[in-house]
Amino acid sequence: MSGTVVAVSSNAEYSFTKPNRDGITLLAGLGVEGDVHAGVTVKHRSRVAQDPTRPNLRQVHLIHRELLTELGESGFDVRPGALGENITTEGVDLLGLPVGAVLRIGPRAEVEITGLRNPCAQIDDYRPGLLKQVVGRAEDGTIVLRAGIMGTVRTGGPVRPGDSVTVTLPDGPHRPLERV
């Protein structure tokens, strides 16, 4: 499975959206250089309030462009970086990946997938009604999260729009993504 980087985004300040950049640098074990969510321990405010010493499993946030296109078809103008993601991809079924899958992005960066993003009510502050578009229920009643995936940086390196994304699946039985 392979795809492409459509956009990269980062923000040094807490903000729901992240401006697009010409490029970002991933730092092993930390996240996106200069991004407010980079660090060894949790940086998302809700996670810090629970336990600031927990490991940061949300160093990099990825969303697939296909979701943004689908949201547009439902009347929501959502551009890359608008939902706070660092990397917007195309051609990779991000939500279908298992825990532990590794994305090689660009010439050398590697991100290990840790789980699903759990969007909060702030998403409706950005666009009223958007939360219902990215959180739903399956026929069996289970909650379905569609607002992207999270990962940690295994190998640092530069990432730019147009870079390739290749997927390496983990050995053994695959564990489906859960909220992190």
C-alpha positions in Angstrom: 0.0 0.0 0.0 1.4 3.4 -0.9 0.2 7.0 -1.2 1.4 10.6 -1.3 1.7 13.5 1.2 -0.8 16.2 0.1 0.0 18.8 2.8 2.0 19.2 6.0 1.0 21.5 8.9 2.4 22.6 12.3 1.7 25.2 14.9 3.9 26.3 17.8 0.8 27.6 19.7 -2.3 25.8 20.9 -4.9 26.2 18.2 -7.5 24.0 16.7 -6.1 24.4 13.1 -2.5 24.2 11.9 -1.2 26.3 9.1 0.2 24.5 6.0 4.0 24.6 5.6 6.4 24.0 2.7 7.8 21.2 4.8 8.1 19.9 8.4 10.8 17.9 10.2 9.9 14.8 12.2 12.1 14.2 15.3 12.5 10.7 16.5 10.6 10.1 19.8 9.2 13.6 19.9 7.0 14.5 16.9 7.0 17.5 14.6 9.8 20.0 15.2 8.3 23.2 16.6 4.8 21.8 17.0 3.0 22.4 20.3 2.2 18.7 20.5 5.8 17.5 20.2 7.3 15.8 23.2 8.1 12.6 25.0 5.1 13.0 27.3 1.5 13.9 26.5 0.9 17.5 25.2 -2.8 17.5 24.3 -4.4 19.6 27.0 -7.1 17.0 27.9 -4.4 14.3 28.3 -2.1 16.6 30.3 -5.0 17.3 32.7 -5.5 13.5 33.3 -1.8 12.6 33.7 1.1 14.7 32.4 3.6 11.9 32.8 2.0 9.5 30.3 3.9 8.8 27.1 3.0 10.9 24.1 1.3 8.4 21.7 -0.1 11.4 19.7 3.1 13.0 18.4 1.9 13.1 14.8 -1.7 13.4 13.6 -2.5 12.2 10.1 -5.7 12.6 8.0 -6.5 11.2 4.6 -7.6 13.7 1.9 -10.4 11.4 0.9 -12.1 12.3 4.2 -11.8 16.0 3.5 -13.3 15.4 0.0 -16.2 13.5 1.5 -16.8 16.2 4.1 -16.8 18.8 1.2 -19.4 16.7 -0.6 -21.5 16.9 2.6 -21.3 20.7 2.6 -18.3 21.2 4.9 -15.3 23.2 3.6 -12.4 21.6 5.4 -8.9 22.1 4.0 -5.7 20.3 5.0 -4.5 21.4 8.5 -7.9 22.6 9.5 -8.6 19.7 11.8 -5.2 20.1 13.5 -3.5 17.3 11.5 0.3 17.5 10.8 0.2 15.3 7.6 -2.6 15.0 5.1 -2.2 11.9 2.9 -3.8 10.5 -0.2 -4.1 6.9 -1.4 -3.6 5.2 2.0 -6.5 3.7 3.9 -5.3 5.2 7.2 -8.3 4.2 9.2 -7.9 0.6 8.0 -4.3 0.2 9.3 -3.6 -1.8 12.4 -1.7 -0.7 15.6 2.0 -0.9 14.9 1.9 -0.3 11.2 4.8 1.9 10.1 4.5 4.7 7.5 7.7 5.6 5.7 7.2 9.1 4.6 9.6 10.9 2.3 13.2 10.0 2.1 13.6 8.6 5.6 11.0 9.5 8.2 9.0 6.7 9.8 5.8 7.0 11.9 4.5 4.1 13.9 0.7 4.1 14.2 -0.6 4.1 17.7 -4.4 4.6 17.3 -7.3 6.7 16.3 -7.8 10.4 17.0 -10.8 11.0 19.3 -12.2 14.3 18.2 -13.7 16.6 20.8 -16.5 19.1 20.8 -14.1 21.8 19.5 -14.6 20.4 16.1 -18.2 21.9 16.1 -16.7 25.2 17.1 -14.8 25.1 13.8 -17.7 24.0 11.7 -21.1 23.4 13.4 -22.3 19.8 12.8 -18.9 18.5 11.8 -18.5 16.3 14.8 -21.4 14.1 13.6 -19.6 13.7 10.3 -16.4 12.3 11.8 -17.9 10.3 14.7 -20.7 7.9 14.1 -22.0 4.4 15.0 -21.7 1.2 13.1 -24.7 -1.1 12.6 -23.8 -3.0 15.7 -23.8 0.2 17.8 -20.0 0.6 18.2 -18.6 4.1 17.9 -16.7 4.8 14.6 -14.0 7.5 14.8 -13.0 8.9 11.4 -11.0 12.1 12.3 -7.6 10.6 11.5 -4.9 8.5 13.2 -2.1 9.2 15.6 1.5 8.0 15.7 4.9 8.3 17.1 8.1 9.1 15.2 10.4 6.1 14.9 12.9 7.8 12.5 13.1 11.5 12.0 13.4 13.3 8.7 12.0 15.9 6.5 8.4 15.6 5.1 7.1 17.7 2.2 4.0 17.7 0.0 4.5 15.3 -2.8 6.6 12.9 -0.8 5.7 9.2 -1.0 4.1 7.2 1.8 4.6 3.5 2.0 3.1 1.2 4.6 4.7 -1.7 6.4 2.3 -3.9 8.4 3.4 -5.5 11.7 4.0 -9.2 12.0 1.5 -11.5 13.7 -2.2 -10.9 14.3 -3.2 -7.3 13.6 -4.8 -5.2 16.3 -7.4 -2.8 15.1 -7.0 0.9 15.9 -8.6 2.2 19.0 -8.8 5.7 20.5 -5.5 7.1 22.0 
